[in-house]
Amino acid sequence: MGTRLFDEKFGAERHRELPRGPGVYLFRDAEGRVLYAGKAKDLRRRLACYRNASRRRAHRKMRALVREAAALEVRSLENEMQALLTENELIRTLRPPFNVDGAFAFLYPALGVGGDDDGRVLLAFTSTPGEWSRLGVRWHGCFRSRVRARAAFDALVALFGRLGHREPMSRLPDVPLRRGARLEAFRRLPSELAGAANAFLAGESKDLLTLLFERLLESASARRDAVEVEEQLRTLAGFARKDVAALRRAMQKAGRSGWVPGEERDALFIAARLG
């Protein structure tokens, strides 16, 4: 059934005419809108998977694409890196409905740590750091996993809140708070924690975890809630291992420093992966 439908829609000889090199392919609907953008090292081999898709669950998306599509566009490119970068750009700009990964890079969050003129430590979480430039925090990211980044931010807020005094919202700096963004401020926080947090989120050092552990041992409430505190420290350690370290490696390979805007992050990783 899959082969017959593919041949009826795109031509019985189409698969034989496909190039054997790298490139991107686009499935379009009857109005010409892109339903899906994909990449391949070997276009003929990759699209043969769509042509021969079976009724297996793993092939469900392929069968659905062939059913919905009215046209297939193929673009040959010089190498795999160009194919990956072109796919990334197509997904980011067109947001095809059958693509998920990378389609909403503008939502990738950054985390910021800094201080203000009142001697407070600020923690920030937002997808639009440019809107908060006047805070004077050091930004880190952007991070692709919004879930893990938010969990790490929440863990930092909870642990800092045990060691300092968390400010009420009415006393926070006046910045635009888009949906999902967070800003927190702390008074009387041990002075070394802000610098350690910046080094931690930049992948430069994990001293923050040791400092937090040592300080929390002195807190009766932290000792009482040891299970919760340990889980928060594990959350931070996992974020460092899965997200911070990966971004630092990609940045180093690209010779970059600072933070990476969401729309550039995936391309950075592609370039780093392929050298």
C-alpha positions as CSV (number, residue, x, y, z in Angstrom):
1,M,0.0,0.0,0.0
2,G,2.8,2.4,0.9
3,T,4.7,1.9,-2.3
4,R,1.6,2.3,-4.5
5,L,0.5,5.5,-2.8
6,F,4.0,7.0,-2.9
7,D,4.3,6.2,-6.7
8,E,0.7,7.5,-7.4
9,K,1.5,10.8,-5.7
10,F,5.0,11.5,-6.7
11,G,5.6,9.4,-9.8
12,A,6.4,5.7,-10.3
13,E,10.0,6.5,-11.4
14,R,10.6,9.3,-8.9
15,H,12.6,7.2,-6.4
16,R,15.0,6.0,-9.2
17,E,15.7,9.6,-10.2
18,L,16.6,10.8,-6.7
19,P,20.2,11.6,-6.0
20,R,22.4,9.4,-3.9
21,G,24.1,12.3,-2.1
22,P,23.2,14.6,0.8
23,G,20.4,17.1,0.8
24,V,17.0,18.1,2.2
25,Y,13.5,17.1,1.2
26,L,10.2,18.8,1.7
27,F,6.7,17.4,1.7
28,R,4.1,20.0,0.7
29,D,0.3,20.1,0.8
30,A,-2.0,21.0,-2.1
31,E,-1.5,24.7,-1.4
32,G,2.2,24.5,-1.5
33,R,2.7,24.8,2.3
34,V,5.6,22.7,3.8
35,L,4.3,19.9,6.0
36,Y,7.7,18.5,6.8
37,A,11.3,19.3,6.2
38,G,13.9,16.5,6.5
39,K,17.6,15.9,5.8
40,A,19.5,12.9,4.5
41,K,23.1,11.8,3.8
42,D,21.6,9.7,1.0
43,L,18.4,11.2,-0.4
44,R,17.4,8.1,-2.4
45,R,17.9,5.8,0.5
46,R,16.1,8.0,2.9
47,L,13.0,8.6,0.8
48,A,12.9,4.9,0.0
49,C,11.9,4.5,3.7
50,Y,8.8,6.6,3.0
51,R,8.0,4.7,-0.2
52,N,8.3,1.3,1.5
53,A,6.7,2.3,4.9
54,S,4.8,-0.6,6.4
55,R,2.0,-0.7,8.9
56,R,4.4,-0.9,11.8
57,R,3.9,1.7,14.5
58,A,7.3,3.1,13.9
59,H,6.3,4.0,10.3
60,R,3.1,5.7,11.3
61,K,4.4,9.3,10.8
62,M,5.9,8.4,7.4
63,R,2.6,6.9,6.2
64,A,0.7,10.0,7.4
65,L,3.1,12.3,5.6
66,V,2.7,10.5,2.3
67,R,-1.1,10.5,2.7
68,E,-1.2,14.3,3.5
69,A,1.4,15.5,1.0
70,A,0.6,16.6,-2.6
71,A,4.2,17.3,-3.7
72,L,7.7,16.3,-2.8
73,E,10.6,18.7,-3.3
74,V,14.2,17.6,-3.1
75,R,17.3,19.8,-2.9
76,S,20.8,18.4,-3.3
77,L,23.5,20.0,-1.2
78,E,27.3,19.7,-1.1
79,N,27.7,17.8,2.2
80,E,25.9,16.6,5.4
81,M,26.7,19.7,7.3
82,Q,24.9,21.9,4.7
83,A,22.0,19.5,4.8
84,L,21.7,19.7,8.6
85,L,22.0,23.5,8.6
86,T,19.5,23.9,5.8
87,E,17.0,21.6,7.6
88,N,17.5,23.5,10.8
89,E,16.8,26.9,9.1
90,L,13.8,25.5,7.2
91,I,12.2,24.2,10.4
92,R,13.0,27.3,12.4
93,T,11.5,29.7,9.8
94,L,8.7,27.6,8.4
95,R,7.6,25.6,11.5
96,P,6.2,22.7,9.5
97,P,3.4,21.0,11.4
98,F,5.0,17.6,11.2
99,N,8.3,18.8,12.6
100,V,8.7,19.3,16.3
101,D,12.4,19.5,17.3
102,G,13.8,23.0,16.6
103,A,10.5,24.5,15.4
104,F,10.3,26.8,18.4
105,A,13.9,27.7,19.1
106,F,12.7,31.2,20.1
107,L,11.4,29.5,23.3
108,Y,14.8,28.1,24.4
109,P,15.5,29.7,27.8
110,A,18.6,31.4,29.2
111,L,19.5,31.6,32.8
112,G,21.1,34.7,34.3
113,V,22.9,35.4,37.6
114,G,24.0,38.8,38.8
115,G,23.6,41.5,41.4
116,D,22.0,45.0,41.7
117,D,22.8,48.3,43.4
118,D,21.1,47.2,46.6
119,G,23.5,44.3,47.1
120,R,20.9,41.7,46.2
121,V,21.6,38.5,44.1
122,L,19.4,38.1,41.1
123,L,18.4,34.9,39.4
124,A,16.7,35.2,36.0
125,F,14.9,32.7,33.6
126,T,13.7,34.0,30.2
127,S,13.6,33.3,26.5
128,T,14.2,37.0,25.8
129,P,17.3,38.1,27.6
130,G,17.6,41.2,25.5
131,E,14.5,42.6,27.2
132,W,16.3,42.4,30.5
133,S,19.6,43.8,29.5
134,R,19.4,46.6,32.2
135,L,19.6,44.0,35.0
136,G,23.3,43.5,34.5
137,V,23.2,39.7,34.9
138,R,25.5,37.3,33.2
139,W,23.5,35.1,30.8
140,H,24.0,31.4,30.2
141,G,22.4,29.2,27.5
142,C,20.2,29.1,25.6
143,F,19.2,25.6,26.6
144,R,17.1,23.4,24.4
145,S,15.4,21.5,27.2
146,R,13.1,24.0,28.8
147,V,12.0,21.4,31.3
148,R,15.4,20.7,32.7
149,A,16.4,24.4,32.6
150,R,13.3,25.4,34.5
151,A,13.9,22.5,37.0
152,A,17.5,23.7,37.6
153,F,16.3,27.3,38.0
154,D,13.7,26.2,40.6
155,A,16.3,24.2,42.4
156,L,18.6,27.2,42.6
157,V,15.8,29.4,43.8
158,A,14.8,26.9,46.5
159,L,18.4,26.4,47.8
160,F,19.3,30.1,47.7
161,G,16.0,30.8,49.6
162,R,17.3,28.5,52.4
163,L,20.5,30.5,52.7
164,G,19.3,34.0,52.1
165,H,16.1,36.1,52.2
166,R,13.9,35.9,49.1
167,E,12.4,39.2,48.1
168,P,8.7,39.6,47.5
169,M,7.6,40.3,43.9
170,S,6.7,43.8,44.8
171,R,10.4,44.6,45.4
172,L,11.8,43.0,42.2
173,P,13.3,45.2,39.4
174,D,10.7,46.4,36.9
175,V,11.2,44.2,33.8
176,P,8.7,42.8,31.3
177,L,7.6,39.4,32.5
178,R,6.5,37.3,29.6
179,R,4.6,34.1,30.2
180,G,7.0,31.5,31.6
181,A,9.7,34.0,32.6
182,R,10.9,34.2,36.2
183,L,12.9,36.8,38.2
184,E,14.0,36.3,41.8
185,A,16.1,38.4,44.2
186,F,17.8,37.5,47.4
187,R,19.3,39.5,50.3
188,R,21.9,38.3,52.7
189,L,23.1,35.5,50.5
190,P,26.7,34.2,51.2
191,S,28.9,36.4,48.9
192,E,30.6,33.5,47.1
193,L,27.4,31.9,45.8
194,A,26.7,34.3,42.9
195,G,30.1,33.9,41.4
196,A,30.0,30.1,41.9
197,A,26.5,30.0,40.3
198,N,27.8,31.9,37.2
199,A,30.8,29.5,36.9
200,F,28.5,26.5,37.3
201,L,26.1,27.6,34.6
202,A,28.9,28.4,32.3
203,G,30.4,24.9,32.8
204,E,33.6,26.4,34.2
205,S,33.3,24.9,37.7
206,K,31.1,22.7,39.9
207,D,32.2,24.3,43.1
208,L,28.7,25.6,43.6
209,L,27.4,22.2,44.6
210,T,30.1,21.8,47.2
211,L,29.5,25.4,48.6
212,L,25.8,24.8,48.7
213,F,26.2,21.5,50.5
214,E,28.6,22.9,53.1
215,R,26.4,25.9,53.8
216,L,23.2,23.9,54.0
217,L,24.7,21.6,56.6
218,E,24.7,24.6,58.9
219,S,20.9,25.1,58.3
220,A,18.6,23.3,60.7
221,S,15.7,23.5,58.3
222,A,17.8,22.1,55.5
223,R,18.9,19.2,57.7
224,R,15.3,18.6,58.5
225,D,14.3,18.6,54.8
226,A,17.4,16.6,53.8
227,V,15.5,14.4,51.2
228,E,14.1,17.5,49.4
229,V,17.5,19.3,49.5
230,E,19.4,16.3,48.1
231,E,16.9,16.0,45.2
232,Q,17.4,19.7,44.4
233,L,21.2,19.2,44.4
234,R,20.8,16.1,42.2
235,T,18.7,18.2,39.8
236,L,21.5,20.8,39.5
237,A,24.1,18.1,39.0
238,G,22.1,16.4,36.2
239,F,21.6,19.8,34.5
240,A,25.3,20.4,34.6
241,R,26.0,17.0,33.1
242,K,23.3,16.9,30.4
243,D,22.9,20.5,29.4
244,V,25.7,22.8,30.6
245,A,28.6,20.6,29.7
246,A,27.2,19.9,26.2
247,L,26.7,23.6,25.5
248,R,30.2,24.4,26.8
249,R,31.8,21.7,24.5
250,A,29.9,23.1,21.5
251,M,30.9,26.7,22.3
252,Q,34.6,25.7,22.7
253,K,34.6,23.9,19.3
254,A,33.1,27.0,17.7
255,G,35.4,29.4,19.5
256,R,32.5,31.3,21.1
257,S,32.0,32.7,24.5
258,G,29.1,34.3,26.4
259,W,25.6,33.0,25.6
260,V,24.0,31.8,22.4
261,P,20.6,33.1,21.2
262,G,18.0,30.5,20.7
263,E,17.8,30.8,17.0
264,E,21.6,30.1,16.7
265,R,21.8,27.2,19.2
266,D,20.9,24.3,17.0
267,A,23.2,25.5,14.2
268,L,26.0,25.7,16.7
269,F,25.5,22.1,17.8
270,I,25.4,20.9,14.2
271,A,28.6,22.7,13.3
272,A,30.3,21.3,16.5
273,R,29.1,17.8,15.8
274,L,30.4,17.7,12.3
275,G,33.6,19.6,13.0
